[in-house]
Amino acid sequence: MEGGETIPVKHEAGAKSPNALLGEKSPYLLQHAYNPVNWYPWGDDAFNRARAEDKPIFLSIGYATCHWCHVMARESFENTETAEILNEHFVCIKVDREERPDLDEIYMKAVQFMAGTGGWPLSIFLTPDLKPFYGGTYFPPQPMHGLPAFRDLLRSIVSFWHENREQLEHNSEEVLRLVQRLYEHNRPTEAGELSDDLLQNAYEQLVLQFDNEYGGFGAKVTAWSAKAPKFPLPSYLSFLLRYHYRTQEDYALRMVNETLYAMARGGIFDQLGGGFHRYSTDPHWLVPHFEKMLYDNALLARMYTEAFQVTGDHFFAQVAQRTLDWALREMSDPEGGFYSAMDADSEGVEGAFYVWNPAEIRAVLGEERGALLSTYFGVTSRGNFERGASVLYRPELPGDFDADEATIRTGAQELLAARNKRIRPATDDKILTAWNGLMISALAVGYQVFRDERYREAATAAAHFILKTLKQDGRLLRRYRDGEAAITGTLEDYAYLIAALLDLYEASFDAQWLRAAIQLNESMVALFGDGKDGGFVSNRLAEAEVGVSIKDAYDGPVPSGNSIAAQNLLRLAAVMDNDQLSRKAEGIFLTFRDSLEQNPLEHAQLLCALEFYLSAPVQIVLAAETEDAAQPVLALLGRHFRPSSVSVFAAPDDHEAALSNLLPFSKDNVPRDGKPTVYICERYTCKAPITELDELERALTQRTG
């Protein structure tokens, strides 16, 4: 990683004693290891103490790069008076939501039921048997904006605990039942069918939500985006690209193009270093919340790559490559995995690392070039951010603006070098299986399209690392940090990694990745499959601990595990000629069919999988003596957007002959006349073999699927 710091742990020169978090690996938990609050990690030590002392639990859930988590920590958790109340009357537990997304999901739903809102930090009060009875998000040290002071709230809860215990326990039972019922509704339905009408309904709703002026979609489309004006929403864009591919509806592509252009020209995109910030605080993508998440950048890099395939617009290609390059440069662990996030703050100030004023730019570039680059990036003396600073963006330039591309590029590189000398935001350096799966996929698809060997090498290294380090006794673990792999893997860890391995197989045609994907898929079905009602649960561990079985297909900032599992099952069904896998995917759609109809925008990624299901399965078999001989064909295939197809490689050597048992439809596909030969097969019947590139171009342009 280039010059970055990892998330710091506060060691305050003997002034404070550590609490029980000091032995943890999570950067978020370690941030609180020297709080005066007597924090515990989630586990039996805390539960047993709460039961033995008959005390309520205060559960605080957040993550290392969460700005308001930092604020509440400074104001309350580092305050000795607040800590005294917490330590005397509560058992206090800290959870990293990125390590335990299942706990975050359960208790977030509970808080939304109780308070009507959600977010981080998530602050929940539990009975000793882990049932929630009150909660909220950020609480200030003094009353503010209708929120009570945190210490006053604590005192009120202590009084209620002792004086109204029976009512409190009744309330906690009811809240937990509400959460349980929420997931029990996800069962197969007899009503309706799986048809194009579901896709059409989602498209029409996206048209209504589209921001015709600035791109993107409305500020209150889903619960998780309600508080911020603009989130990137890559699952919406992914669905629209597939809907355009299926229907040739021009407006679907227009919504994608305008949104991607607006984001990439805005301040939400790091104009110097590449990569996307979390979200925009305004409707025109100018001022972001500055944290950078691995998952956002993996999903958006793939989105821009696919948009380039569809449109041929090299601007999209540049944005995709700059985003992938940022991940390689700043988020890569030497062992092969990818880190989780970069903080929004440096020196305790949000965005300080990224913003500029004209004098700072002139100091780096001189008067003439400084003025030129200031105009190019919209930097003015008035500023567009706090304290007169400017977030860099790409404004519409005046007609008389005159500068060649090389001058701009060189100036931007010099500004980036100067910026890298500033105090950097901290990096959350834990490695998560699921999020690494997303980045492996983005890199694998990036390699297929751009043929940059660095992308395939990085994807391969990450896949090797995950399978070597975070797979034990055939099961996936979720998190690696500082030499320790731990925490039971969730559905999304399996689903995202399986998808990544399938993408890496199509990027390398190395059979080990396909075999690994098949094995993990079998494990996923066994561990998380709901044999009675269809679909998959998120984590059996949460069910055992809290008594809630999470089963949903909500596609928020990241796709749901069910959505990606459905896509994986369909891809594997097409590769292996296995109708049983296709029926399992169908079971997911039937389980969530009512939700797909009633709330399609909450399931955009599942609708992408449904589009695949409703299309005829297309297999593209490339037969060649060697992969090197097939490079021109692979490059051509990579330029085409093929969302409803799978690709396999057939080579006439003994090693790959063994793979033919898994790829029955490719057994008889061989190179013709010594040339790489492409077979395009639909419903397991192959068309005439293609050996010439111009003929293949015509066949692909005519659209497969």
BELNORJO-V229243 format. One record per backbone hydrogen bond with DSSP energy under -0.5 kcal/mol. NH is the residue of the N-H (numbers start at 1). CO is the residue of the C=O. If there is no record, write none. Layout:
BEGIN
nh->{NH & NH}
co->{CO & CO}
END
This chain:
BEGIN
nh->{2 & 3 & 5 & 7 & 11 & 12 & 13 & 15 & 19 & 20 & 22 & 23 & 24 & 30 & 31 & 32 & 32 & 33 & 35 & 36 & 37 & 39 & 40 & 42 & 47 & 48 & 49 & 50 & 51 & 52 & 53 & 54 & 55 & 56 & 57 & 58 & 59 & 59 & 60 & 60 & 61 & 61 & 62 & 66 & 67 & 70 & 71 & 72 & 73 & 74 & 75 & 76 & 77 & 78 & 79 & 80 & 83 & 84 & 85 & 86 & 87 & 88 & 89 & 90 & 91 & 92 & 92 & 93 & 94 & 95 & 97 & 97 & 99 & 100 & 104 & 105 & 106 & 107 & 108 & 109 & 110 & 111 & 112 & 113 & 114 & 115 & 116 & 116 & 117 & 121 & 122 & 123 & 123 & 124 & 124 & 125 & 126 & 127 & 130 & 133 & 134 & 136 & 144 & 147 & 150 & 153 & 154 & 155 & 156 & 157 & 158 & 159 & 160 & 161 & 162 & 163 & 164 & 168 & 169 & 170 & 171 & 172 & 173 & 174 & 175 & 176 & 177 & 178 & 179 & 180 & 181 & 182 & 183 & 183 & 184 & 185 & 186 & 187 & 189 & 195 & 198 & 199 & 200 & 201 & 202 & 203 & 204 & 205 & 206 & 207 & 208 & 209 & 210 & 211 & 212 & 215 & 218 & 221 & 225 & 226 & 228 & 230 & 236 & 237 & 238 & 239 & 240 & 241 & 242 & 243 & 244 & 245 & 246 & 247 & 248 & 250 & 252 & 253 & 254 & 255 & 256 & 257 & 258 & 259 & 260 & 261 & 262 & 263 & 264 & 265 & 266 & 266 & 267 & 268 & 269 & 269 & 270 & 271 & 274 & 277 & 278 & 278 & 279 & 280 & 281 & 285 & 288 & 289 & 290 & 292 & 294 & 297 & 298 & 299 & 300 & 301 & 302 & 303 & 304 & 305 & 306 & 307 & 308 & 309 & 310 & 311 & 312 & 314 & 316 & 317 & 318 & 319 & 320 & 321 & 322 & 323 & 324 & 325 & 326 & 327 & 328 & 329 & 330 & 331 & 333 & 336 & 339 & 340 & 340 & 341 & 342 & 343 & 346 & 349 & 351 & 352 & 354 & 355 & 356 & 361 & 362 & 363 & 364 & 364 & 365 & 366 & 370 & 371 & 372 & 373 & 374 & 375 & 376 & 377 & 378 & 379 & 380 & 384 & 385 & 388 & 389 & 390 & 393 & 394 & 395 & 397 & 401 & 403 & 408 & 409 & 410 & 411 & 412 & 413 & 414 & 415 & 416 & 417 & 418 & 419 & 420 & 421 & 422 & 426 & 427 & 428 & 429 & 431 & 432 & 433 & 436 & 437 & 438 & 439 & 440 & 441 & 442 & 443 & 444 & 445 & 446 & 447 & 448 & 449 & 450 & 451 & 453 & 455 & 456 & 457 & 458 & 459 & 460 & 461 & 462 & 463 & 464 & 465 & 466 & 467 & 468 & 469 & 470 & 470 & 472 & 475 & 477 & 478 & 478 & 479 & 480 & 481 & 484 & 486 & 489 & 491 & 494 & 495 & 496 & 497 & 498 & 499 & 500 & 501 & 502 & 503 & 504 & 505 & 506 & 507 & 508 & 509 & 511 & 513 & 514 & 515 & 516 & 517 & 518 & 519 & 520 & 521 & 522 & 523 & 524 & 525 & 526 & 527 & 528 & 529 & 529 & 530 & 531 & 534 & 537 & 538 & 543 & 544 & 545 & 546 & 547 & 547 & 548 & 550 & 551 & 555 & 555 & 556 & 556 & 562 & 564 & 565 & 566 & 567 & 568 & 569 & 570 & 571 & 572 & 573 & 574 & 575 & 576 & 577 & 578 & 579 & 581 & 582 & 583 & 584 & 585 & 586 & 587 & 588 & 588 & 589 & 590 & 591 & 592 & 593 & 596 & 597 & 598 & 599 & 602 & 603 & 604 & 607 & 608 & 609 & 610 & 611 & 612 & 613 & 614 & 615 & 615 & 618 & 619 & 619 & 620 & 621 & 621 & 622 & 622 & 623 & 623 & 624 & 624 & 630 & 630 & 631 & 633 & 634 & 635 & 636 & 637 & 638 & 639 & 639 & 640 & 642 & 645 & 646 & 648 & 650 & 651 & 653 & 657 & 658 & 659 & 660 & 660 & 661 & 662 & 663 & 666 & 667 & 669 & 670 & 672 & 675 & 677 & 678 & 679 & 680 & 681 & 681 & 682 & 683 & 685 & 687 & 690 & 696 & 697 & 698 & 699 & 700 & 701 & 702 & 703}
co->{329 & 1 & 425 & 427 & 9 & 10 & 11 & 12 & 33 & 39 & 19 & 20 & 21 & 26 & 27 & 28 & 29 & 30 & 32 & 77 & 77 & 37 & 92 & 94 & 43 & 44 & 45 & 46 & 47 & 48 & 49 & 50 & 50 & 89 & 126 & 91 & 57 & 124 & 58 & 93 & 59 & 122 & 95 & 63 & 65 & 66 & 67 & 68 & 69 & 70 & 71 & 72 & 72 & 73 & 76 & 78 & 79 & 80 & 81 & 82 & 83 & 84 & 85 & 86 & 56 & 38 & 90 & 58 & 40 & 60 & 62 & 95 & 96 & 96 & 100 & 101 & 102 & 103 & 104 & 105 & 106 & 107 & 108 & 109 & 110 & 111 & 111 & 112 & 111 & 61 & 61 & 121 & 136 & 59 & 122 & 134 & 57 & 131 & 127 & 125 & 125 & 123 & 147 & 144 & 140 & 149 & 150 & 151 & 152 & 153 & 154 & 155 & 156 & 157 & 158 & 159 & 160 & 164 & 165 & 166 & 167 & 168 & 169 & 170 & 171 & 172 & 173 & 174 & 175 & 176 & 177 & 178 & 179 & 180 & 180 & 181 & 183 & 185 & 590 & 193 & 195 & 195 & 196 & 197 & 198 & 199 & 200 & 201 & 202 & 203 & 204 & 205 & 206 & 216 & 210 & 211 & 209 & 218 & 222 & 223 & 225 & 280 & 233 & 233 & 234 & 235 & 236 & 237 & 238 & 239 & 240 & 241 & 242 & 243 & 244 & 248 & 249 & 249 & 250 & 251 & 252 & 253 & 254 & 255 & 256 & 257 & 258 & 259 & 260 & 261 & 262 & 263 & 285 & 285 & 263 & 266 & 275 & 269 & 270 & 268 & 289 & 291 & 289 & 230 & 287 & 282 & 286 & 279 & 288 & 342 & 340 & 293 & 294 & 295 & 296 & 297 & 298 & 299 & 300 & 301 & 302 & 303 & 304 & 305 & 306 & 307 & 308 & 312 & 313 & 313 & 314 & 315 & 316 & 317 & 318 & 319 & 320 & 321 & 322 & 323 & 324 & 325 & 326 & 327 & 337 & 333 & 331 & 428 & 430 & 428 & 292 & 426 & 349 & 346 & 344 & 349 & 351 & 351 & 390 & 357 & 358 & 359 & 360 & 361 & 361 & 362 & 366 & 367 & 368 & 369 & 370 & 371 & 372 & 373 & 375 & 374 & 378 & 389 & 389 & 385 & 386 & 356 & 377 & 265 & 393 & 395 & 398 & 401 & 404 & 405 & 406 & 407 & 408 & 409 & 410 & 411 & 412 & 413 & 414 & 415 & 416 & 418 & 419 & 345 & 5 & 341 & 427 & 480 & 430 & 478 & 432 & 433 & 434 & 435 & 436 & 437 & 438 & 439 & 440 & 441 & 442 & 443 & 444 & 445 & 446 & 447 & 451 & 452 & 452 & 453 & 454 & 455 & 456 & 457 & 458 & 459 & 460 & 461 & 462 & 463 & 464 & 465 & 465 & 466 & 475 & 472 & 470 & 486 & 487 & 486 & 431 & 484 & 481 & 479 & 476 & 538 & 490 & 491 & 492 & 493 & 494 & 495 & 496 & 497 & 498 & 499 & 500 & 501 & 502 & 503 & 504 & 505 & 509 & 510 & 510 & 511 & 512 & 513 & 514 & 515 & 516 & 517 & 518 & 519 & 520 & 521 & 522 & 523 & 524 & 524 & 525 & 535 & 529 & 530 & 528 & 550 & 539 & 540 & 541 & 542 & 542 & 543 & 542 & 548 & 549 & 553 & 602 & 554 & 558 & 552 & 560 & 561 & 562 & 563 & 564 & 565 & 566 & 567 & 568 & 569 & 570 & 571 & 572 & 573 & 573 & 577 & 578 & 578 & 579 & 580 & 581 & 582 & 583 & 584 & 585 & 585 & 586 & 587 & 588 & 590 & 592 & 593 & 594 & 595 & 599 & 600 & 601 & 603 & 604 & 605 & 606 & 607 & 608 & 609 & 610 & 611 & 612 & 644 & 617 & 681 & 646 & 619 & 679 & 620 & 648 & 621 & 677 & 622 & 650 & 626 & 627 & 628 & 630 & 630 & 631 & 632 & 633 & 634 & 635 & 636 & 637 & 640 & 642 & 618 & 620 & 622 & 649 & 651 & 653 & 654 & 655 & 656 & 657 & 658 & 659 & 659 & 663 & 664 & 666 & 668 & 675 & 672 & 623 & 690 & 621 & 678 & 619 & 679 & 685 & 617 & 682 & 680 & 678 & 692 & 693 & 694 & 695 & 696 & 697 & 698 & 700}
END
